[in-house]
Amino acid sequence: MNNPARLLPVFLLVIATAITTAFATVMYGQTAGAAQGGGGAAGQPQAPLTWDFNDHAGWKQVFDGRSLDGWDGSKDAWRVEDGAIVGESTVEHPTIWNVNGANTGTAWLILRGKLKNFEFKTEVKLEGKGTNSGIFFRATRLGAIPDDVYAEQLKKRIPEGGPTVRPNGSAWEVRGYEADYSTNPNGSIGDCCNGPQRGVGQIEFGHNPLSPRRPGGAPRGMVALTSEGGKRELIGTIGDPQVLAGKFTPTEWTQVQIIASGNVFMCIINGQLMSVFVDTDPKFGNAEGELAVEVEGQGNVKAMFRNMWLKTLP
């Protein structure tokens, strides 16, 4: 068997080349060689590559604009409205399960079927101060907390005078990789979440089939690698995080694209590469899992998704 430690430098070189090519394509509409004036076959100039979010050749539409067919989630939290999937909760009518007494909670809507290597793209728009969202992938469901345990935990965690009835959405709680997206501009990729299980029953019930995840990941503007033992290192940069944050406005319709190929994951927003996460940790790396969208936050929160497409990769 090959020694992983000896293969790592070669692996990083391959990854660096792939990232450079992807970055040049996204930023300049052409390959790195074309961007530098490199020629094609027999010295002929290469035809420039173009990037078009609305080019769907080879893609499969996973949202029909009318229903939640193909998706699995709480009907209390998710609906279809004006051609978009909407996840929403309010202070007066909380629809997502409780994280703690001060937070309306989190809800996930899961695309049916497991994925390995793929590209996924969608348009996202957020409303509500502090709304958090994201795209989970290669994720695992943690399993539902029984209703009686859930109800008992609500009594302990909800402050006096607060809502005492919240739907039990724990059946759709997932954990895995996440491309984070929030009203505080994000664009990072990492593990979510660090604890054994978020929310009601985390300590008392403790139902969790997985080990705790690792903190960290690849923040916006960075290329990060996680190796055995959870060691994380910076192996490259994409750009200034603040400059990159100016490339999109979360409260407006924004194009978000995720690429997962082998152990390499990329987040692209409005055609701009935002982060790259390389995961070689044999204990925590997920080879496959489900894809889900999320709405989370405090108070009145709303996340909307439309124009959702999937392409499977070898």
C-alpha angles and dihedrals in degrees: 000000000000117000107248090210091058092046095049097083091050090046092052091049090054091047092048090052092049092048092049091051093046092047093050091048093050096042102038105021093242143070121278090253092051091046088056093046096259117163132235129225115337090006094297118144114258118245107254117252118232131204119220120170089200095055101106101173107139092013130113120221109232099183120052095198092241110062145014092249109151093022131097124206147109113305087208090066104029133057141148118251131168093348095310137100108243127199112188144164131173136194091246095044110025111192103173128074120268124263096179139331094279098045131072089216142225136301130189130201110202128208107226115247135039123271134201114175116010151129119238127185134180143151117250134193127179132202129188131052110278096013112159126196140158148159117263118201138180082019131163126216112238096207133251124290108228114257094242092052090045093051092049092051092050089058090054097044107035112086119241109278094021126118109295098190120064124157114255102244096164091112088077099044110127137180130200138088117347135194098209121219125175145148085264092070110254133161099166129135124216148117120304122230129013101197126075090255131348125231137002113017094016093133105019100040099027096185105169130137094194139066118252112282125240125261120236129034127166114324120207111292096022142100108213133182127203117198137180114321093024094282109163126199138174110242100172148347133237101192146305108314092221093051091048090050088061091062093079143027113216093206090060128064105282131185113235124184129184125195122193117181120159107311095338123095128183133191118203123183122190089345093307120118106234108174143354124205121193112192118192096154105127093202100052105023112116115216094188143354145130130309120228140171121221143208119194141154150092125297118346109007131172133174124184130195131187141156093042119182137173133199121185117219131205 
